[in-house]
Amino acid sequence: MLYIAGLVLFSDVPVCALENLALNRSTTDNLLDPGEYVKRMAGFSLYVSNTTSKDQGYLCYKDQSKGTPSVDQNISCSTYGRYVIYYNERSPSNNSIYLSQYAYNELCEVEVYGYRRSYGDCCQNPCPQNCLNGKCNAYTGQCKSCLSGYYGQYCTTECQPGHYGNNCSNQCSLNCNVTRSCDKYTGQCEGGCMRGWTGDTCDQMCVSGNYGKNCSDQCSLNCDVIRNCDRVTGECDKGCKPGWIGNTCDQVCEPGYYGKNCSNQCSINCDMIRSCNRFTGECDRGCKPGWTGIHCDHDESSNQQLCEDNTFIVIGVVLAVVVVLIGSVFNFIYWRRNTVINAQTRHNHNDPNAENEDRFGNTSQHYTELGEINRSSNYDEPHNF
């Protein structure tokens, strides 16, 4: 079991500046061993906190003496807080001859010495005006910390150029328009920020779409990727849209040029030479005779020749198809005829009579009948002259 003894002292002011704590332990002669009382105090701790929790406070003192502590003690503890916490404990593993078995709180008196923004034997002197929160050492008057813009033991020296803040511990930003030149209290850059930076202390880069001094300019709508540009110069990251040119794409193409970044020339075949739409390159007044197309880059004569060549090709293909069809018809007729002849041949082979009949046939089909011929009709009769 852990044995704990504690005491919390409360201040009626919001925050007190502490310098010293005085402890006085009770004594008695009733015990056979008066030194036992001293052992009860050994190993104690003192905390100063703004709450009643020692864990949230500042450890001012921890007794680690080898032997019994003094009955009266004056402990220096320069800090701020509202509660002074006296704490002691004993653990079962304790076997020191200087510690009692149990933890006790036997303080008769605790004195806390501090100040309220003043110093001196009777706190008659106000702390220097540039002390942070008006707090200074209760005896010497030295500031615990300085207001922004001042440094030194009594905070009477202003920050040197290029420095600012409490105790002048911060340096002005390198991103100030005037390098290392800023307000000694706030650090705000004099003359604003360099291009590409913004914020009171110029420590923030421009967000996407903005550029320039204090990031006050917007990237051009004519960037190929809208509102996407270098945060310092404003130069479009991917170049300009067709029809525009310049670092920030704010200039139109010069006459005779068109396209992305105005990198293309209008065609010499435009009816008005080198006169075309700055976005598409289409000739303003059409093409010269003999040329066609959006950019007047197609030669009509070559197109006509191509058409004629295509016509001959088509005619040749048609003729070839006709020849193939005619050949196919003749082949079909020839095939049919051979088929019939072959069929007849097979029939005659199977019927000998039919074969003889075919061979000799009816003589009447091949010879005409002999008739009587009047020979006199073949000769002229003689005439008397």
C-alpha positions as CSV (number, residue, x, y, z in Angstrom):
1,M,0.0,0.0,0.0
2,L,1.2,3.5,-0.8
3,Y,1.0,6.0,2.0
4,I,0.4,9.7,0.9
5,A,0.4,13.0,2.8
6,G,-0.4,16.3,1.2
7,L,-1.3,19.9,1.7
8,V,-2.6,22.4,-0.8
9,L,-2.2,26.2,-0.2
10,F,-4.5,28.5,-2.1
11,S,-3.9,32.1,-3.2
12,D,-6.8,34.5,-3.7
13,V,-5.2,36.2,-6.7
14,P,-5.5,34.8,-10.2
15,V,-1.7,34.3,-10.7
16,C,1.0,34.8,-8.1
17,A,4.7,35.2,-8.7
18,L,6.5,33.1,-6.1
19,E,10.1,33.5,-5.0
20,N,10.5,31.6,-1.7
21,L,8.7,29.0,0.4
22,A,9.4,28.8,4.1
23,L,8.4,25.6,6.0
24,N,8.3,25.0,9.7
25,R,7.8,21.5,11.1
26,S,6.3,20.8,14.6
27,T,8.5,19.3,17.3
28,T,7.7,17.6,20.5
29,D,9.5,16.1,23.5
30,N,6.9,13.5,24.3
31,L,8.4,10.8,22.1
32,L,11.2,8.6,23.3
33,D,12.8,9.3,19.9
34,P,12.4,12.9,18.8
35,G,14.2,12.2,15.6
36,E,11.3,10.1,14.4
37,Y,9.4,13.3,13.7
38,V,12.1,14.5,11.3
39,K,11.9,11.2,9.4
40,R,8.3,11.8,8.7
41,M,9.2,14.9,6.7
42,A,12.0,13.4,4.8
43,G,11.6,12.9,1.0
44,F,8.8,15.6,0.6
45,S,8.1,17.5,-2.6
46,L,6.8,21.0,-3.3
47,Y,4.8,21.8,-6.4
48,V,3.4,25.1,-7.7
49,S,0.4,24.9,-10.0
50,N,-2.6,26.8,-11.3
51,T,-4.8,23.8,-10.4
52,T,-5.0,21.5,-7.4
53,S,-3.3,18.7,-9.3
54,K,0.5,18.4,-8.7
55,D,0.8,16.5,-12.1
56,Q,-0.2,19.8,-13.8
57,G,2.2,21.8,-11.7
58,Y,5.8,22.7,-11.6
59,L,8.1,20.7,-9.3
60,C,9.9,23.3,-7.2
61,Y,11.7,21.1,-4.8
62,K,12.3,17.4,-4.0
63,D,14.1,16.5,-0.7
64,Q,16.9,14.0,-1.5
65,S,19.1,14.7,1.5
66,K,20.9,11.8,3.0
67,G,19.8,12.2,6.6
68,T,17.0,13.9,8.3
69,P,15.9,17.3,6.9
70,S,16.1,20.5,8.9
71,V,13.1,21.5,11.0
72,D,12.9,24.9,9.4
73,Q,13.6,25.3,5.7
74,N,13.7,28.3,3.3
75,I,13.3,27.1,-0.3
76,S,13.9,29.2,-3.4
77,C,11.3,28.7,-6.1
78,S,10.9,31.4,-8.7
79,T,7.8,30.6,-10.8
80,Y,4.1,31.5,-11.2
81,G,1.0,29.7,-9.8
82,R,-2.0,29.8,-7.6
83,Y,-1.5,26.7,-5.6
84,V,1.4,25.5,-3.5
85,I,1.3,21.7,-3.0
86,Y,3.2,19.9,-0.3
87,Y,3.4,16.2,-1.1
88,N,5.0,13.2,0.5
89,E,4.6,9.4,0.2
90,R,5.9,6.1,1.5
91,S,6.0,2.8,-0.4
92,P,6.1,-0.7,1.0
93,S,9.6,-1.1,-0.5
94,N,10.9,1.7,1.6
95,N,13.8,0.5,3.7
96,S,15.8,3.7,4.3
97,I,16.7,4.5,7.9
98,Y,16.0,8.1,7.2
99,L,12.4,7.6,6.3
100,S,9.4,6.9,8.5
101,Q,7.2,3.9,7.8
102,Y,4.1,6.1,7.1
103,A,3.6,9.4,5.4
104,Y,2.6,12.3,7.6
105,N,1.8,16.0,7.2
106,E,3.0,17.8,10.3
107,L,3.7,21.3,9.1
108,C,3.1,24.1,11.5
109,E,3.6,27.0,9.1
110,V,4.1,27.6,5.4
111,E,5.1,31.0,4.2
112,V,5.0,32.0,0.5
113,Y,6.9,35.0,-0.7
114,G,6.0,36.6,-4.0
115,Y,5.0,39.8,-5.7
116,R,2.3,41.5,-7.7
117,R,4.1,43.2,-10.6
118,S,6.5,44.9,-8.2
119,Y,9.8,44.2,-6.6
120,G,11.9,45.3,-3.7
121,D,12.1,44.5,0.0
122,C,8.5,45.8,0.5
123,C,7.4,45.3,-3.2
124,Q,7.5,49.1,-3.5
125,N,8.9,49.2,-7.0
126,P,6.8,48.5,-10.1
127,C,8.3,46.0,-12.6
128,P,9.7,47.6,-15.8
129,Q,6.9,48.5,-18.2
130,N,8.2,46.2,-21.0
131,C,8.2,43.1,-18.8
132,L,5.9,40.4,-20.3
133,N,2.7,40.5,-18.2
134,G,4.4,43.0,-15.9
135,K,6.3,40.2,-14.1
136,C,9.8,40.6,-12.8
137,N,12.1,39.2,-10.1
138,A,10.9,40.2,-6.7
139,Y,14.4,41.2,-5.5
140,T,16.2,42.5,-8.6
141,G,13.3,43.7,-10.8
142,Q,14.7,41.8,-13.8
143,C,12.0,40.8,-16.3
144,K,11.1,37.2,-16.6
145,S,10.4,37.8,-20.3
146,C,10.0,40.9,-22.5
147,L,7.1,42.2,-24.6
148,S,7.4,42.0,-28.4
149,G,9.9,44.4,-29.7
150,Y,12.2,44.5,-26.7
151,Y,15.0,42.5,-25.1
152,G,17.5,42.7,-22.2
153,Q,17.4,42.1,-18.5
154,Y,15.0,45.0,-17.9
155,C,13.5,44.9,-21.5
156,T,14.6,48.4,-22.2
157,T,16.4,47.7,-25.5
158,E,14.4,47.7,-28.8
159,C,14.9,44.9,-31.3
160,Q,17.7,45.2,-33.8
161,P,16.6,45.5,-37.5
162,G,15.6,42.1,-38.8
163,H,14.3,40.8,-35.5
164,Y,10.9,40.9,-33.7
165,G,8.8,39.3,-31.1
166,N,9.2,38.5,-27.4
167,N,12.9,39.1,-26.4
168,C,13.5,39.8,-30.1
169,S,14.0,36.1,-30.6
170,N,12.4,35.9,-34.1
171,Q,13.9,36.9,-37.4
172,C,12.0,38.7,-40.1
173,S,11.1,36.6,-43.0
174,L,13.4,36.2,-46.0
175,N,10.2,36.5,-48.1
176,C,9.6,40.1,-47.1
177,N,9.7,42.5,-50.1
178,V,12.5,44.2,-48.3
179,T,14.5,41.3,-47.0
180,R,14.6,41.0,-43.2
181,S,12.7,44.2,-42.7
182,C,9.6,43.9,-40.6
183,D,7.6,45.3,-37.7
184,K,9.6,44.7,-34.4
185,Y,6.4,43.8,-32.6
186,T,4.4,41.7,-35.0
187,G,6.9,40.6,-37.6
188,Q,4.7,41.9,-40.4
189,C,6.9,42.6,-43.5
190,E,7.4,46.2,-44.4
191,G,6.4,46.7,-48.0
192,G,4.5,43.5,-48.2
193,C,5.7,40.1,-49.4
194,M,7.9,39.0,-52.3
195,R,6.2,37.6,-55.3
196,G,4.7,34.2,-54.6
197,W,4.2,34.7,-50.9
198,T,1.5,36.0,-48.6
199,G,0.6,36.2,-44.9
200,D,1.5,38.7,-42.2
201,T,5.0,37.3,-42.0
202,C,5.1,36.2,-45.6
203,D,5.4,32.5,-44.7
204,Q,2.6,31.2,-46.9
205,M,2.9,30.3,-50.5
206,C,0.3,31.4,-53.0
207,V,-2.6,29.0,-53.4
208,S,-3.1,27.5,-56.9
209,G,-4.5,30.1,-59.3
210,N,-2.8,33.1,-57.7
211,Y,0.6,34.6,-58.2
212,G,2.7,37.8,-57.8
213,K,3.3,40.2,-54.9
214,N,1.2,39.2,-51.9
215,C,-0.5,36.6,-54.3
216,S,-2.8,39.4,-55.4
217,D,-2.9,38.5,-59.1
218,Q,-4.9,35.7,-60.7
219,C,-3.5,33.3,-63.3
220,S,-4.9,34.0,-66.8
221,L,-8.1,32.5,-68.1
222,N,-6.1,32.0,-71.4
223,C,-3.7,29.5,-69.9
224,D,-4.0,26.1,-71.6
225,V,-4.9,24.8,-68.2
226,I,-7.2,27.5,-66.8
227,R,-5.8,29.3,-63.7
228,N,-2.7,27.2,-63.6
229,C,0.5,29.3,-63.6
230,D,3.8,29.9,-61.8
231,R,3.1,31.5,-58.4
232,V,6.0,34.0,-58.9
233,T,5.8,35.1,-62.5
234,G,2.3,34.1,-63.5
235,E,3.6,32.3,-66.6
236,C,1.2,29.6,-67.6
237,D,2.5,26.1,-66.8
238,K,1.3,24.5,-70.0
239,G,1.4,27.4,-72.3
240,C,-1.4,29.4,-73.8
241,K,-4.7,28.4,-75.4
242,P,-5.0,28.8,-79.2
243,G,-5.0,32.4,-80.2
244,W,-3.0,33.7,-77.3
245,I,0.7,34.4,-76.5
246,G,2.9,36.0,-73.9
247,N,4.2,34.9,-70.5
248,T,0.7,35.3,-68.9
249,C,-1.1,34.6,-72.2
250,D,-2.6,38.1,-72.3
251,Q,-1.6,39.0,-75.9
252,V,-3.5,38.0,-79.1
253,C,-1.6,36.4,-82.0
254,E,0.1,38.7,-84.4
255,P,-1.5,38.9,-87.9
256,G,-0.5,35.8,-89.9
257,Y,-0.2,33.5,-86.9
258,Y,-2.6,31.2,-85.1
259,G,-3.0,28.2,-82.8
260,K,-1.5,27.3,-79.4
261,N,1.1,29.9,-78.4
262,C,0.6,31.4,-81.9
263,S,3.2,29.0,-83.1
264,N,1.6,28.3,-86.6
265,Q,1.6,30.5,-89.7
266,C,-1.5,31.2,-91.8
267,S,-1.4,29.5,-95.2
268,I,0.2,31.2,-98.2
269,N,-2.7,29.8,-100.2
270,C,-5.3,32.0,-98.4
271,D,-7.0,34.4,-100.8
272,M,-5.5,37.1,-98.5
273,I,-2.0,35.9,-98.0
274,R,-1.3,35.0,-94.3
275,S,-4.7,36.2,-93.2
276,C,-6.6,33.6,-91.1
277,N,-8.5,33.0,-87.9
278,R,-6.1,33.2,-84.9
279,F,-7.8,30.3,-83.2
280,T,-8.3,27.8,-86.0
281,G,-6.1,29.0,-88.9
282,E,-9.1,29.0,-91.3
283,C,-8.5,31.5,-94.1
284,D,-10.5,34.7,-93.6
285,R,-11.6,35.1,-97.2
286,G,-11.3,31.5,-98.4
287,C,-8.6,30.0,-100.6
288,K,-6.8,31.1,-103.8
289,P,-8.1,29.5,-107.0
290,G,-7.0,25.9,-107.2
291,W,-6.8,25.4,-103.5
292,T,-9.3,24.0,-101.0
293,G,-9.6,22.9,-97.3
294,I,-9.8,24.8,-94.0
295,H,-6.2,25.8,-94.3
296,C,-6.2,25.9,-98.1
297,D,-3.6,23.2,-98.2
298,H,-5.3,20.9,-100.7
299,D,-4.4,21.3,-104.4
300,E,-7.6,21.0,-106.5
301,S,-5.7,19.8,-109.7
302,S,-4.2,17.0,-107.7
303,N,-7.7,16.2,-106.5
304,Q,-9.0,16.2,-110.1
305,Q,-6.2,13.9,-111.2
306,L,-7.0,11.7,-108.3
307,C,-10.6,11.7,-109.2
308,E,-9.7,10.7,-112.8
309,D,-7.4,8.0,-111.6
310,N,-10.2,6.8,-109.4
311,T,-12.6,6.8,-112.4
312,F,-10.3,4.7,-114.5
313,I,-9.8,2.3,-111.6
314,V,-13.6,2.0,-111.2
315,I,-14.1,1.4,-114.9
316,G,-11.3,-1.2,-114.9
317,V,-12.9,-3.0,-112.0
318,V,-16.3,-3.0,-113.6
319,L,-14.9,-4.4,-116.9
320,A,-13.1,-7.0,-115.0
321,V,-16.3,-8.0,-113.2
322,V,-18.2,-8.1,-116.6
323,V,-15.5,-10.3,-118.2
324,V,-15.6,-12.6,-115.2
325,L,-19.4,-12.9,-115.4
326,I,-19.3,-13.6,-119.2
327,G,-16.6,-16.2,-118.7
328,S,-18.7,-17.7,-116.0
329,V,-21.7,-17.9,-118.3
330,F,-19.7,-19.6,-121.1
331,N,-18.2,-22.0,-118.6
332,F,-21.7,-22.9,-117.4
333,I,-23.0,-23.5,-121.0
334,Y,-19.9,-25.6,-121.8
335,W,-20.4,-27.5,-118.6
336,R,-24.1,-28.1,-119.4
337,R,-23.4,-29.3,-122.9
338,N,-20.7,-31.7,-121.8
339,T,-23.1,-33.0,-119.2
340,V,-25.8,-33.8,-121.9
341,I,-23.2,-35.4,-124.2
342,N,-21.8,-37.5,-121.5
343,A,-25.3,-38.6,-120.5
344,Q,-26.1,-39.6,-124.1
345,T,-22.9,-41.4,-124.4
346,R,-23.6,-43.5,-121.4
347,H,-27.1,-44.3,-122.8
348,N,-25.7,-45.5,-126.1
349,H,-23.2,-47.6,-124.4
350,N,-25.9,-49.4,-122.6
351,D,-28.2,-49.8,-125.7
352,P,-26.3,-51.2,-128.9
353,N,-29.3,-50.8,-131.1
354,A,-29.5,-47.2,-130.2
355,E,-25.9,-46.9,-131.0
356,N,-26.4,-48.4,-134.5
357,E,-29.3,-46.3,-135.0
358,D,-27.4,-43.3,-134.2
359,R,-24.5,-44.5,-136.3
360,F,-26.5,-45.3,-139.6
361,G,-29.7,-43.7,-139.0
362,N,-32.5,-43.5,-141.6
363,T,-31.0,-43.1,-145.1
364,S,-33.9,-41.1,-146.1
365,Q,-32.7,-38.5,-143.6
366,H,-29.4,-38.2,-145.4
367,Y,-30.3,-38.7,-149.2
368,T,-33.0,-37.2,-151.3
369,E,-35.1,-39.4,-153.6
370,L,-34.0,-39.8,-157.2
371,G,-36.6,-38.3,-159.5
372,E,-36.9,-38.3,-163.2
373,I,-34.9,-35.7,-164.8
374,N,-35.8,-34.1,-168.1
375,R,-32.5,-34.0,-169.8
376,S,-33.9,-31.7,-172.4
377,S,-34.3,-29.0,-169.8
378,N,-30.6,-29.0,-169.3
379,Y,-29.6,-28.1,-172.8
380,D,-30.7,-25.4,-175.1
381,E,-32.4,-26.2,-178.2
382,P,-30.7,-25.5,-181.5
383,H,-31.8,-22.5,-183.4
384,N,-31.6,-21.7,-187.0
385,F,-29.9,-18.4,-187.7
